[in-house]
Structure formats: structure tokens, C-alpha cells
């Protein structure tokens, strides 16, 4: 199995998903925002800051997918970001702040976090081959 190819596909996939989710976060009153369970009356400042952050992560995933080799420390950051999103949504759901369908949608982030962690463990290159000089 080509682990790097699988990882690059996952990174590209989550990059595209992040950009779509950024648009949904910017317009929570849209049909997609309402289907996701986002609260519609949100101040523009919060909506746009959230959308910008999500889009930046998406662009980061796309950049990471193009790196050779894939930067392991940045993958750790991706794991923390994805796992954090799921944890926050889960905690808000358990406090009855957000609907369960949002947890279902955020479970994709948990899945990517697990996949990224699996890739880190399965990377069979020697440590000196994983580093990129400056």
C-alpha cells in the first residue's frame, strides 16, 4: 500500500471539505447551514472569523498535500485541529447546545484525525529521510 498517496488524497479531500464548510460557516442561515444545524442569527464578525479560520486550515491541508516529504509536525497539528473540532462539537452537543446532526458531521474530522495518526504510525521511512532542510 502506498501510504503517502493515501495521505495526500486525504489531505486534498479535507482541504476541499474545509473550503466548503468555510462557506457554510460564513452563511449559517443558508439551506446548507440550516441542514447542518448551525445557529442562523450569528454576528457577522464571528461568522467571518470562523469561516476564515476554517478556510486557512483547508489551504494548509492543500499546501501540506503538495509537500515532499509530507511534513510530520504539521500532520500532528492537523490531528490536533481535527480532533479538537470534534471534541468541541461533542461537548456542545452533550450540553444540549448543538444538535446531534452536527456531531455526525464533525465525526468526519475525527475520522481524518485517526487517519492522519495512522499515517504517522505507518510511515516507514527512516527519521533522517523524514526531515526537510531549510
FILOFI-129536 format. One record per residue (C-alpha): x, y, z; residue in one letter. Coordinates in steps of 0.001 Angstrom, whole numbers. Each point is the difference from the previous one (the first is absolute). Layout:
REM FILOFI-129536
R       X       Y       Z rest
R       X       Y       Z    A
...
This chain:
REM FILOFI-129536
R       X       Y       Z rest
R       0       0       0    X
R    1263    3460    -860    X
R    -495    1859    3294    X
R    1079    3391   -1365    X
R   -2491    -192   -2851    X
R   -2785    -818    2445    X
R    1073    2868    2257    X
R     164    2477   -2870    X
R   -3486   -1032   -1136    X
R   -1299     487    3547    X
R    1672    3410     251    X
R   -1464    1149   -3323    X
R   -3412   -1310    1018    X
R      -2    1822    3324    X
R    1305    3151   -1695    X
R   -3015      74   -2305    X
R   -2391    -878    2826    X
R    1463    2782    2160    X
R    -543    2571   -2738    X
R   -3622   -1091    -417    X
R    -541      57    3767    X
R    1547    3486     134    X
R   -2679    1215   -2416    X
R   -2702   -1662    2078    X
R    1383    1587    3188    X
R      14    3410   -1655    X
R   -3685    -392    -885    X
R   -1610   -2115    2748    X
R   -3467    1164   -1017    X
R     358   -1702   -3392    X
R   -1720   -3282    -737    X
R    3262   -1904     549    X
R     707    1859    3231    X
R   -3451    -803    1321    X
R     297   -3632   -1111    X
R    3265    -232    1950    X
R   -1694    1410    3080    X
R    1911    3270     229    X
R   -1633    2847    1910    X
R   -1139    2536   -2601    X
R     -28    3253    1975    X
R    3753     291     484    X
R    1895    3306     -85    X
R    1940     609   -3218    X
R    3280     368    1897    X
R    -249   -3512    1460    X
R   -1247   -1570   -3217    X
R    2764    1493   -2104    X
R    2797    -645    2503    X
R   -1100   -3632     260    X
R    -277    -341   -3780    X
R    3449    1564    -459    X
R    1569   -2385    2531    X
R   -1618   -3046   -1606    X
R    1111    1158   -3462    X
R    3567     561    1206    X
R     130   -3538    1363    X
R   -1330   -1232   -3355    X
R    2697    1890   -1878    X
R    2555   -1409    2435    X
R   -1154   -3537    -748    X
R     324     673   -3730    X
R    3499    1418     491    X
R     976   -2988    2140    X
R   -1288   -2422   -2656    X
R    2457    1544   -2485    X
R    3059    -333    2242    X
R    2628   -2641    -610    X
R     418   -1503    2475    X
R   -3159     702    1935    X
R     993    2042    3061    X
R    -637   -2196    3032    X
R    -218    2831    2575    X
R   -2698    1664   -2092    X
R   -1904   -3282    -131    X
R      35      31    3805    X
R   -1522    3489    -181    X
R   -2630   -1310   -2408    X
R    -831   -2819    2422    X
R    -382    2451    2877    X
R   -2175    2308   -2106    X
R   -2293   -2747   -1258    X
R    -284   -1744    3382    X
R    -606    3354    1688    X
R   -2895     864   -2301    X
R   -1656   -3326     723    X
R     595     335    3761    X
R   -1481    3507     100    X
R   -3076    -977   -2000    X
R    -459   -3133    2123    X
R     232    1991    3239    X
R   -2477    2570   -1299    X
R   -2362   -2784   -1035    X
R     287   -1677    3409    X
R    -937    3364    1546    X
R   -3032     207   -2333    X
R    1396    3054   -1799    X
R     229   -1480   -3504    X
R   -2059   -2707   -1732    X
R    1205   -3562    -429    X
R     286     346   -3760    X
R    2888    2399     560    X
R    1796   -2736    1970    X
R    -628   -2363   -2886    X
R    1522    2490   -2440    X
R    2949     723    2314    X
R     699   -3730     244    X
R    1667     399   -3416    X
R    2611    2143    1769    X
R     514   -2754    2564    X
R     413   -2470   -2858    X
R    2620    2175   -1692    X
R    1826     427    3320    X
R     133   -3791     372    X
R    1150    -450   -3590    X
R    2730    2623     401    X
R    1146   -1670    3236    X
R      21   -3388   -1696    X
R    2128    1447   -2802    X
R    2525    1318    2529    X
R     286   -3458    1549    X
R     244   -1783   -3346    X
R    2613    2327   -1508    X
R    2875   -2426    -468    X
R    2657    2462   -1135    X
R    3050     392    2165    X
R     -68    3170    2165    X
R    2756    1679   -2031    X
R   -2074    -515   -3186    X
R   -3004    1736    1586    X
R    1757    3288     637    X
R     178    2838   -2461    X
R    2830    2482     314    X
R    -426    3744    -149    X
